[in-house]
């Protein structure tokens, strides 16, 4: 199996598109979208076909109010999955909810129609367009016909041919009982993993015993490893939060040993996520390789749980919520009041942002105030339960409720703070974009008089001017898109820097490289932070794909930060990859959350849905009211994290089964769905 390659540069893709090449590459990374609606990287269309198709796609925008780009390459790579690849193109282009990409790999014989399911064409309609309109043309070898068919079907769908899905209208919705059974099923999978790992440690007789029998179907093994990733990630996230509570109460010294244990568990999980990313990125693996990787993921997740579990009672003794429930109740009520005081400010800030920026720029925070209110409502329910338990002298029951309230309040505060973080990010993106515009105008002036025997520089200058104009449009008005504009300008900057490199001395080139790296790092930090915040506050509904992407995004960003001074070129590659993976993580997570909310509309009390999305619902299902069950712990049974079984489960939309196909610009869009395929 080939190793995961970190050098997935958007810069390289920009140059490939702008400068062209003498022959088609063996495999093509996600490309940038240009002024034309057609990107034919493999010359499967004649000049006349390409011109006619571009005219048809331009007309589609006027007649239906939707934009479609069609991209032909030979083979998808980095990522190799058709959906991930097409959605990465959409993310790079900063496409909105009414903008679509049809990606076709002519040699790989794979395709995908990328669209935001919140747009005018819903997920079911997109699937029908793929199977009923695009696929037959591709199977017949009619490359332009597939795109024409897509355009016609999309126009029909917007005009009334496609009917939006109605959650709950058929038998496909989930009842409350179905959701609870799903939760318990995930818990059963997790318990099996833990038992298997413990048998390995205690038995030791089998040379290769462990998480998966050799005859287990590979699809089932993949589902189990995805469920284990979600559960272990939840355990560690919960443990990190619990450790934060303990540190705030008792200081760093008292909690240092637990911090070391948590760090080791995090390293195990990071390795597991890296292995999953290898599976997602690699184009071809043997079944033996895939089986070995999934088995190793299961082992790492079980080992992480065992490390936390070993210190359960010790951590429980440190916090002593059962013994100190009355004092803890007062403290948590004060924290609740502080979180509530920030809610109005967050709502006002979001209203101000909504009036200035396009919806896709706010995709990770557009419902944060509502989510925060639901967390506080759940906290109120749990605080009331804690008061009743204290009055009845039931310390364990009080501790369960107090932990749930504490976690919900912390999420509410994080949701509120994320709005301000995004506001700062967008303001910084506007400043960086303005600086880049000035730099690029200077580059265009510098290009005058530079020798250009083959006309290459002239082509780059023309493309740069077009990208500058597009960015200025994105940076103006009341629907600004600074993140998308910055991404376009960074690509343009790389292209013209490469074209002018021969006309600059070494010092000038080094200075430009430092500036580009600083800007790319800023964008990567913002994207990864937004993805992490979104997933952390909605982890009850987020599956393995989004968690894998954000874990690898963080790893890529850490590498970029570490090598920025010693290897700027490698750091730029890692920073670019971090931003791309962060965008993919948001898209996958938004798809998971949207699907979960549709599956469980109006569940329970005012705070219950928020508790489910936040990953806290098993606190009452498994941890509360069970006499004799430990209410806290540094691991607990079945990936409970420091807080025991009460918050280790729900895990991520029933074990992370969502494929989380990704795309959409800036901070997200909702391009997560199954679709496309081979032809």
C-alpha positions in Angstrom: 0.0 0.0 0.0 1.4 3.4 -0.8 1.7 5.9 2.0 -0.6 8.8 2.4 0.8 11.8 0.5 0.5 15.1 2.2 1.4 17.2 -0.9 -2.1 17.9 -2.2 -1.4 21.4 -3.3 -4.2 23.6 -4.5 -1.3 25.6 -5.9 -0.3 22.8 -8.3 -3.9 22.4 -9.4 -4.2 26.1 -10.1 -1.0 26.0 -12.3 -2.2 22.9 -14.1 -5.4 24.6 -15.1 -4.0 28.0 -16.0 -0.9 26.9 -17.8 -2.2 23.7 -19.3 0.1 20.9 -20.3 1.3 19.0 -23.3 -0.5 15.8 -22.3 -3.1 14.5 -19.9 -1.8 13.5 -16.5 -2.2 10.0 -15.2 -4.3 11.3 -12.3 -5.7 14.7 -11.6 -6.2 16.5 -8.2 -9.2 18.8 -7.7 -9.0 21.7 -10.1 -10.0 25.4 -10.0 -13.0 26.5 -11.9 -12.4 29.2 -14.4 -14.5 31.6 -16.5 -15.7 28.8 -18.7 -18.3 26.4 -17.4 -16.4 23.5 -19.0 -13.1 22.2 -17.9 -11.9 19.5 -20.3 -8.6 18.3 -19.0 -8.4 15.3 -21.3 -9.6 16.7 -24.6 -12.6 14.4 -24.9 -14.7 17.2 -26.5 -14.1 18.9 -29.8 -13.8 22.6 -29.9 -17.3 22.9 -31.2 -18.7 20.6 -28.6 -17.0 22.5 -25.8 -18.3 25.8 -27.1 -21.9 24.5 -27.5 -21.8 23.0 -24.0 -20.5 26.2 -22.5 -23.3 28.1 -24.1 -25.9 25.6 -22.8 -24.6 25.8 -19.3 -24.6 29.6 -19.4 -28.2 29.5 -20.6 -29.1 27.2 -17.7 -28.1 29.9 -15.3 -30.6 32.3 -16.8 -33.5 29.9 -17.3 -33.3 28.1 -14.0 -31.2 30.2 -11.7 -28.7 27.5 -11.1 -25.0 27.2 -12.2 -23.4 24.0 -13.5 -19.7 23.4 -14.2 -18.6 20.2 -15.9 -15.1 18.9 -15.4 -13.6 16.1 -17.4 -10.4 14.4 -16.1 -8.9 11.0 -16.7 -8.7 9.8 -13.1 -9.6 11.3 -9.7 -6.8 11.5 -7.1 -6.2 13.2 -3.8 -9.0 12.3 -3.1 -9.7 9.3 -5.3 -13.4 9.0 -4.4 -15.6 10.7 -7.0 -17.8 12.4 -4.5 -15.0 13.7 -2.4 -13.1 14.9 -5.5 -16.1 16.8 -7.0 -17.0 18.3 -3.6 -13.4 19.4 -3.2 -13.7 21.3 -6.5 -16.8 22.9 -5.2 -15.1 23.8 -2.0 -12.1 25.4 -3.8 -14.5 27.4 -5.9 -16.5 28.6 -3.0 -19.7 27.5 -4.6 -23.1 28.4 -3.1 -26.3 26.4 -2.7 -27.5 26.9 -6.2 -24.2 26.0 -7.9 -23.2 22.5 -9.0 -20.3 20.5 -10.3 -20.5 17.4 -12.6 -17.1 15.6 -12.4 -16.4 12.8 -14.8 -13.3 10.6 -14.8 -13.1 9.2 -18.3 -10.4 6.6 -17.7 -11.5 5.7 -14.2 -15.1 5.6 -15.5 -16.5 7.3 -12.5 -18.6 10.4 -11.9 -20.5 12.5 -9.4 -22.9 15.4 -9.4 -22.0 17.7 -6.5 -24.7 19.9 -5.2 -25.8 21.4 -1.9 -28.9 19.5 -0.7 -30.2 22.8 0.8 -30.4 24.2 -2.6 -33.2 24.2 -5.2 -32.5 20.5 -6.2 -32.8 18.1 -3.3 -30.7 15.0 -2.7 -33.3 12.6 -4.2 -33.6 14.7 -7.3 -29.8 14.8 -7.7 -29.7 11.1 -7.4 -32.4 10.7 -10.1 -30.6 13.0 -12.4 -27.4 10.9 -12.0 -29.1 7.6 -12.6 -31.7 8.5 -15.2 -30.1 11.2 -17.2 -26.3 11.3 -16.8 -25.5 7.6 -16.4 -27.1 6.3 -19.7 -25.1 8.9 -21.7 -21.8 8.0 -20.1 -22.4 4.3 -20.6 -23.0 5.1 -24.3 -19.7 7.1 -24.4 -21.4 10.4 -25.1 -19.3 12.8 -23.0 -21.0 16.0 -24.0 -24.4 14.3 -24.1 -24.1 13.5 -20.4 -23.6 17.2 -19.5 -26.4 18.3 -21.8 -28.7 15.7 -20.2 -27.7 17.0 -16.7 -28.5 20.6 -17.7 -31.9 19.7 -19.1 -32.8 17.6 -16.1 -31.7 20.2 -13.6 -33.8 22.9 -15.4 -36.8 20.5 -15.2 -36.1 19.8 -11.5 -36.0 23.5 -10.6 -39.1 24.2 -12.7 -41.1 21.6 -10.8 -39.9 18.3 -12.1 -38.3 17.5 -8.8 -40.3 17.3 -5.6 -38.6 18.1 -2.3 -38.5 15.2 0.1 -40.9 15.3 3.0 -39.4 13.9 6.2 -41.8 11.7 8.0 -44.3 11.5 5.0 -43.4 7.9 4.4 -42.3 5.1 6.6 -38.6 6.1 6.3 -38.5 8.3 9.4 -37.1 7.3 12.8 -39.4 7.2 15.8 -38.1 7.9 19.3 -38.0 4.2 20.0 -36.0 3.6 16.8 -33.4 6.2 17.9 -33.0 4.7 21.3 -32.7 1.2 19.8 -30.0 2.6 17.5 -28.2 4.1 20.4 -28.2 0.8 22.2 -27.1 -1.0 19.1 -24.0 1.3 18.9 -23.4 0.6 22.5 -23.5 -3.2 21.8 -20.9 -2.9 19.0 -18.6 -0.9 21.3 -19.0 -3.4 24.1 -18.0 -6.3 21.8 -14.9 -4.4 20.7 -13.9 -3.8 24.4 -14.5 -7.5 25.3 -12.5 -8.7 22.4 -9.6 -6.4 23.3 -9.7 -7.5 26.9 -9.7 -11.2 25.9 -6.6 -10.6 23.8 -4.8 -9.0 26.8 -5.9 -11.8 29.2 -5.8 -14.9 27.0 -2.7 -14.3 24.8 -2.9 -17.8 23.5 -3.9 -16.9 20.0 -1.1 -15.4 17.8 -3.5 -13.4 15.8 -6.7 -13.3 17.9 -8.5 -10.0 18.3 -11.0 -7.6 16.9 -12.1 -9.3 13.7 -12.4 -12.9 12.7 -10.6 -13.7 9.4 -13.9 -14.6 7.7 -15.8 -11.5 8.7 -17.1 -9.6 5.6 -15.0 -6.6 4.9 -18.0 -4.3 4.8 -19.0 -5.4 8.3 -15.4 -4.9 9.5 -15.4 -1.4 8.1 -18.7 -0.6 9.8 -17.3 -1.8 13.1 -14.1 0.2 12.8 -16.1 3.3 11.9 -18.3 2.8 15.0 -15.1 2.3 17.1 -13.6 5.5 15.8 -16.7 7.5 16.7 -17.0 6.0 20.1 -13.4 6.4 21.0 -13.4 10.0 19.7 -16.5 10.7 21.8 -14.7 9.2 24.9 -11.7 11.3 24.4 -13.6 14.5 23.7 -15.7 13.9 26.9 -12.5 13.1 28.8 -10.9 16.4 27.6 -13.9 18.3 28.8 -14.0 16.5 32.2 -10.3 17.1 32.6 -10.9 20.8 31.9 -13.5 20.9 34.6 -11.2 19.2 37.1 -8.3 21.4 36.3 -10.4 24.5 36.8 -11.4 23.2 40.2 -8.2 21.7 41.5 -5.4 23.1 39.4 -2.9 21.6 36.9 -0.9 19.7 39.4 -3.8 17.6 40.7 -4.9 16.7 37.2 -1.4 16.3 35.5 -1.4 12.5 35.7 -4.8 12.2 34.1 -3.6 14.6 31.4 -0.7 12.3 30.6 -3.1 9.3 30.3 -5.4 11.3 28.1 -2.5 12.4 25.8 -1.6 8.7 25.2 -5.2 7.8 24.4 -5.3 10.8 22.0 -2.1 9.5 20.3 -3.7 6.1 19.8 -6.8 7.7 18.3 -4.8 10.0 16.1 -3.0 6.9 14.7 -6.3 5.2 14.1 -7.7 8.3 12.2 -4.5 8.5 10.1 -5.0 4.8 9.1 -8.6 5.5 8.1 -7.5 8.5 6.1 -5.0 6.2 4.3 -7.9 4.0 3.3 -9.9 6.9 2.1 -7.0 8.4 0.1 -5.6 5.3 -1.5 -6.8 4.3 -4.9 -6.3 0.6 -4.7 -5.6 -1.7 -1.7 -5.7 -5.4 -1.4 -8.4 -7.0 0.8 -5.7 -8.2 3.1 -4.3 -4.7 3.5 -7.8 -3.2 4.1 -8.6 -5.9 6.7 -5.3 -5.4 8.5 -5.9 -1.6 8.7 -9.5 -2.0 10.0 -8.3 -4.5 12.6 -5.6 -2.2 13.7 -8.1 0.7 14.0 -10.2 -1.5 16.3 -7.2 -2.4 18.4 -6.1 1.2 18.8 -9.6 2.4 19.8 -9.9 -0.4 22.3 -6.5 0.4 23.7 -7.4 4.1 24.1 -10.5 3.1 26.0 -8.5 0.7 28.2 -6.0 3.5 29.1 -8.9 5.7 30.3 -10.7 2.9 32.0 -7.7 2.1 34.1 -8.0 5.4 36.0 -11.7 5.5 36.3 -12.0 5.3 40.1 -9.1 7.6 40.7 -10.6 10.3 38.6 -14.0 9.8 40.1 -12.4 10.3 43.5 -10.8 13.6 42.4 -14.0 15.2 41.3 -16.2 13.6 44.0 -19.4 15.0 42.6 -21.5 12.5 44.5 -20.1 13.6 47.8 -20.1 17.3 47.0 -23.3 17.6 45.0 -24.8 20.6 46.8 -21.6 22.7 46.3 -21.3 21.6 42.7 -25.0 22.5 42.0 -24.3 26.1 43.1 -21.2 26.3 41.0 -22.8 24.9 37.9 -25.9 27.2 38.3 -23.5 30.1 38.2 -21.9 28.8 35.1 -25.3 28.5 33.5 -26.1 32.1 34.3 -22.8 33.2 32.7 -23.5 31.2 29.5 -27.0 32.6 29.3 -25.7 36.1 29.5 -23.7 35.6 26.3 -26.6 34.3 24.3 -28.1 37.7 23.3 -24.7 39.0 22.2 -24.1 35.9 20.1 -27.5 36.4 18.4 -26.9 40.0 17.7 -23.5 39.3 16.3 -24.9 36.6 14.0 -27.6 39.0 12.8 -24.9 41.5 11.9 -22.8 38.9 10.1 -25.9 37.6 8.2 -26.5 41.1 6.9 -22.9 41.3 5.5 -21.9 37.9 4.4 -23.2 35.1 2.1 -24.8 32.1 3.9 -22.0 29.7 3.0 -19.5 31.9 4.9 -21.6 31.4 8.1 -22.5 27.7 7.6 -20.7 26.5 10.7 -22.5 29.0 13.0 -25.8 29.9 11.3 -27.8 28.0 14.0 -25.4 28.4 16.9 -27.7 30.6 19.1 -30.6 28.2 18.6 -28.3 25.3 19.5 -27.0 27.1 22.5 -30.6 27.7 23.7 -31.4 24.0 23.4 -28.3 23.1 25.4 -29.3 25.5 28.2 -32.8 24.1 28.2 -31.4 20.7 28.7 -29.1 22.0 31.4 -32.1 23.4 33.2 -33.8 20.1 33.1 -30.7 18.4 34.5 -30.2 21.0 37.2 -33.8 20.5 38.3 -33.2 16.7 38.4 -30.0 17.3 40.4 -31.9 19.4 43.0 -34.5 16.6 43.4 -31.8 14.0 43.8 -30.0 16.1 46.4 -33.2 16.6 48.3 -33.7 12.8 48.3 -30.2 12.1 49.4 -29.3 10.3 46.1 -25.7 11.4 45.5 -25.1 9.1 42.4 -28.2 10.3 40.7 -27.3 13.9 41.5 -23.8 13.4 40.0 -25.2 12.1 36.8 -27.5 15.1 36.3 -24.8 17.5 37.3 -22.4 16.1 34.8 -25.0 16.4 32.0 -25.8 20.0 33.0 -22.1 20.9 33.2 -21.4 19.4 29.7 -24.5 21.1 28.1 -23.5 24.5 29.6 -19.9 24.2 28.3 -21.3 23.4 24.8 -23.6 26.4 25.0 -20.6 28.7 25.8 -18.6 27.2 23.0 -21.4 27.7 20.5 -21.6 31.4 21.5 -17.9 31.9 21.3 -17.7 30.3 17.8 -19.8 33.1 16.4 -17.2 35.7 17.5 -14.4 33.5 16.2 -16.0 33.3 12.7 -16.5 37.1 12.8 -12.8 37.5 13.4 -12.0 35.0 10.7 -14.0 36.7 8.1 -12.6 40.1 9.0 -9.1 38.7 8.7 -9.9 37.1 5.4 -11.1 40.4 4.1 -7.9 42.1 5.2 -5.7 39.3 3.7 -7.7 39.4 0.4 -7.3 43.2 0.2 -3.5 42.8 0.7 -3.4 40.1 -1.9 -5.3 42.2 -4.4 -2.7 44.9 -4.0 0.1 42.4 -4.4 -1.4 41.0 -7.5 -2.0 44.4 -9.1 1.7 45.0 -8.5 2.5 41.6 -10.1 0.5 42.5 -13.2 2.4 45.8 -13.5 5.7 43.9 -13.0 4.8 41.5 -15.8 4.8 44.3 -18.4 8.0 44.1 -20.3 9.0 40.7 -19.1 10.1 38.5 -22.0 7.4 36.1 -23.0 8.4 34.2 -26.1 5.8 31.4 -26.0 3.0 33.5 -24.6 2.7 31.6 -21.3 3.0 34.7 -19.2 0.3 36.5 -21.2 -2.1 33.6 -20.4 -1.3 33.8 -16.7 -1.8 37.6 -16.7 -5.2 37.2 -18.4 -6.3 34.5 -15.9 -5.0 36.6 -13.0 -7.0 39.6 -14.1 -10.1 37.5 -14.3 -9.5 36.1 -10.8 -8.9 39.6 -9.4 -12.2 40.8 -10.9 -14.1 37.8 -9.5 -12.6 38.3 -6.1 -13.5 42.0 -6.1 -17.1 41.0 -6.8 -17.0 38.5 -3.9 -15.7 41.1 -1.6 -18.4 43.7 -2.3 -22.0 44.2 -1.4 -24.0 42.6 1.4 -23.4 39.0 0.5 -19.6 39.0 0.7 -17.6 35.8 0.4 -14.1 36.7 1.7 -13.1 33.1 2.4 -13.9 32.1 -1.2 -12.2 35.2 -2.6 -9.1 34.6 -0.5 -8.9 31.0 -1.8 -9.1 32.2 -5.4 -6.5 34.9 -4.9 -4.1 32.5 -3.3 -4.3 30.3 -6.3 -3.8 33.3 -8.6 -0.9 34.5 -6.6 0.9 31.1 -6.8 0.4 31.0 -10.6 1.8 34.4 -11.3 4.6 34.0 -8.8 5.7 30.9 -10.7 5.4 32.7 -14.0 7.5 35.6 -12.8 10.0 33.6 -10.8 12.7 34.0 -13.4 12.4 37.7 -13.3 13.0 37.9 -9.5 16.1 37.4 -7.5 16.3 34.9 -4.7 15.5 37.4 -1.9 12.4 38.5 -3.7 11.2 34.9 -4.2 11.8 34.0 -0.6 9.9 37.0 0.7 6.9 36.2 -1.6 7.0 32.5 -0.4 6.9 33.7 3.2 3.9 35.9 2.6 2.0 33.2 0.8 2.7 30.7 3.5 1.6 33.1 6.2 -1.7 33.7 4.4 -2.3 30.0 3.7 -1.6 29.2 7.4 -4.1 31.8 8.5 -6.8 30.3 6.3 -6.0 26.8 7.4 -6.1 27.7 11.1 -9.5 29.3 10.6 -10.9 26.4 8.6 -9.7 23.7 11.0 -10.8 25.6 14.0 -14.3 26.1 12.6 -14.5 22.4 11.7 -13.4 21.4 15.2 -15.9 23.7 16.9 -18.7 22.5 14.7 -18.0 18.8 15.3 -17.4 19.2 19.0 -20.7 20.9 19.7 -22.7 18.4 17.5 -20.8 15.2 18.0 -23.9 13.2 18.8 -24.9 13.4 15.2 -21.5 13.3 13.5 -20.1 10.2 12.0 -16.6 8.8 11.3 -16.0 10.5 7.9 -16.1 14.0 9.3 -14.1 13.1 12.4 -11.4 11.4 10.2 -11.2 14.5 8.0 -10.8 17.0 10.8 -8.3 14.8 12.6 -6.1 14.7 9.5 -6.7 18.4 8.9 -5.4 19.1 12.4 -2.4 16.8 11.9 -1.6 18.5 8.6 -1.8 22.0 10.2 0.4 20.9 13.0 3.0 19.7 10.5 2.8 23.0 8.6 3.3 25.0 11.8 6.3 22.9 12.8 8.0 23.1 9.4 7.2 26.7 8.5 10.7 28.0 9.2 12.7 25.1 8.0 10.8 23.8 5.0 8.4 26.5 3.7 7.5 24.5 0.6 6.4 21.5 2.6 4.7 23.7 5.1 2.7 25.4 2.3 1.6 21.9 1.0 0.5 20.8 4.5 -1.3 24.1 5.2 -3.2 23.8 1.9 -4.2 20.2 2.7 -5.3 21.2 6.2 -7.7 23.9 4.8 -9.0 21.4 2.2 -9.6 18.7 4.7 -11.2 21.1 7.2 -13.7 22.2 4.5 -14.4 18.5 3.7 -14.9 17.8 7.4 -17.5 20.6 7.8 -19.4 19.4 4.7 -19.5 15.8 6.0 -20.5 16.9 9.5 -23.3 19.2 8.2 -24.7 16.4 6.1 -24.7 14.1 9.2 -26.4 16.7 11.4 -29.0 17.5 8.7 -29.8 13.9 8.2 -30.1 13.3 11.9 -32.4 16.2 12.5 -34.7 15.0 9.7 -34.7 11.5 11.2 -35.7 12.7 14.7 -37.9 15.8 14.3 -39.4 17.2 17.5 -37.9 14.5 19.8 -38.8 14.7 23.5 -38.5 17.9 25.6 -37.3 21.3 24.5 -33.7 20.4 25.4 -33.7 16.7 24.4 -32.9 17.2 20.7 -30.0 19.5 21.6 -28.8 16.9 24.0 -28.9 14.2 21.4 -27.1 16.4 18.8 -24.6 17.4 21.5 -23.9 13.8 22.4 -25.2 13.9 25.9 -28.4 11.9 25.7 -27.0 8.6 26.9 -26.2 10.4 30.2 -29.8 9.7 31.2 -30.4 6.6 29.1 -27.5 4.7 30.5 -26.0 6.6 33.4 -28.9 8.0 35.3 -31.3 6.3 37.6 -29.6 2.9 37.6 -28.8 1.9 41.1 -25.4 0.6 41.4 -24.2 2.0 38.1 -21.1 4.2 38.3 -22.1 7.7 37.5 -18.7 9.0 36.6 -15.3 7.6 35.8 -12.1 8.0 33.8 -13.1 5.6 31.1 -16.1 3.6 32.3 -17.6 0.8 30.4 -17.6 1.0 26.7 -15.8 4.2 25.7 -17.2 6.4 28.4 -14.2 8.7 28.7 -13.5 10.3 32.1 -17.3 10.5 32.7 -18.0 6.8 32.4 -20.8 5.4 30.3 -23.0 8.4 30.5 -21.6 10.3 27.5 -19.5 7.8 25.6 -22.2 6.6 23.3 -24.5 7.9 20.7 -21.3 8.2 19.0 -22.0 9.8 15.7 -25.2 9.2 14.0 -25.4 5.4 14.7 -21.8 4.5 14.4 -20.6 7.0 11.8 -22.2 5.2 8.9 -22.7 8.4 6.9 -20.3 8.7 4.0 -20.1 12.4 4.5 -19.3 13.4 1.0 -18.0 16.8 1.1 -17.7 20.1 -0.7 -19.0 23.6 -0.8 -16.9 26.7 -0.2 -15.6 28.5 2.8 -17.1 27.0 5.9 -19.5 24.5 4.4 -22.6 23.9 2.5 -24.4 20.4 2.6 -23.1 18.3 -0.3 -23.1 15.1 1.8 -25.1 12.3 0.1 -24.6 9.0 -1.6 -24.5 9.2 -5.4 -22.6 9.0 -8.6 -20.7 5.8 -9.3 -19.1 3.9 -12.1 -20.3 3.7 -15.6 
